[in-house]
Amino acid sequence: PINFRSAEQANFSKLLEAHLNEPDEPLLLEGATGLGKTRAYLYPILAAASDGKKIAIVLPTRQLIEQLLNSTDVKVC
């Protein structure tokens, strides 16, 4: 199990995982800066990709891109 640092972060991840398993409408997740949204959505996205789903990740800043690429616990291609 993944240890998230806040209830909001865990909730983001849970909502996205459910949406990826049964998408019905567009999903918009919004949260304050520093909440950990990027980390929260990476886990369900990587799980979906490992199940063969095609996933594209678009990040709004170079800082977030570098943070993702330098993560030691997330493998990106």
Residue pairs with C-beta under 8 A, 6 or more apart in sequence:
2 13
2 43
4 10
4 13
4 36
4 39
4 40
5 36
6 35
6 36
8 31
8 35
8 36
9 35
9 36
9 37
9 39
9 40
10 40
12 29
12 31
12 35
12 36
12 37
12 40
12 41
13 40
13 41
13 43
13 44
15 27
15 29
16 27
16 29
16 40
16 41
16 44
16 45
17 43
17 44
17 47
19 27
20 44
20 45
20 47
20 48
20 53
29 37
29 41
31 37
38 59
38 64
38 67
38 68
42 57
42 68
42 74
45 55
45 57
46 74
46 75
48 55
49 55
57 68
59 65
59 68
68 74
68 76
69 76
